[in-house]
């Protein structure tokens, strides 16, 4: 039986949610975890335990910059570059950018996991990108995510900003958005987990999508 898109799947299965009070889906406080020895914490109890994130750690290495953890991470990085007067050729900027990319990937891993065989991680990801109904099997989840075009930075940002993740109709639309916003996610990174490869797209040279309906129509016209 598929989960309702209105209820947080991660919370309903594991008694926890990485998004906490900022999650856009319902947390049913009356739920008891599958493991009888572990009951879910209340919202109040969870709120008292603040977790330092990889992005928090990165920006903490630049104490002269006042990091806004509720804003988009790349936009905060660009703002920091402006404050320090770093241009693209600046060596300090290049070093900071490498560390920032590592932190961005680690943050994704912390939120969504790295195990490609973890059904809970896949179903949580499906819920965030608004796949409905949420698939019940690993293969179905993987296929659904592979067919979805989303900006991976947005997937990281949504935890802190609370903004919904935009789902694009094509790789071309996603490419245009990414270039316009500067929200580039590092393709090749030592910290990248297995889930990421299902989300990576060709941003600089997107594939021109032609629907099967269009191909059939063109084929019929050629044979007239």
Phi, psi and omega in degrees: 000131183279149180285149174292136180295348181273349182249135181294118183293315181301317182293321183289336183261327188242358181067020177208159178213128183296336182277343177059223183292346181271358179297137182277355182249159187287138173253112182277102183294346180275000184282141174249132184300155180301320176283111185298339182279353182234108175264147182296149175284153174285164178301321180297317181295320180291326184292337182283340182257092180278129180260127176285124183267164176303323178289323175301315181297319180298307184292337178293341178283356177236073187297340180283349178260128180271096185284130176260101185289352179267000181256168178298130185301312179297323180294326175292322178296315179296324178294322177296319177299318178297318182297320182272357179070032180272124171265179187293339181269356184290131183294323178297320179296317181298317179294317179295321182295322178297316179292324179295318180297320176300314181296323181295317179293317179297325178294318176302314181299320180296324184280312190252348180090176182233348185278113182290350180255011180266105183297324180299317178298317181295318182290327175296315179298317178301321181293318181297323181267014171062042170279123183217131358288155180291126182299158183260347184238160179301312182299318181294320178297315181299315180296320180296317180291319179299330182272001184253134180254107179225154176279123186293327177299321177299325178296326177284315184297328188300332179296321184265325183274333184079002180283138178293151180276127179283132176257122185265151184287335183208167177294328178296315179297318178297319180299315181297319179296314183298316180293323182289325184265344183074019182269072180268132177258134183297123182289312184249109182216141184297337184265359184296132179263179186294327182296329185299324185294340177280347183253344183292137181230165180274091186283316184283332180223070186293149177285134177281111184281129173237120183291156178299327179297317181294319181296320180295319180297315180296322180296318180296322180294322180293331184268004178283000000 
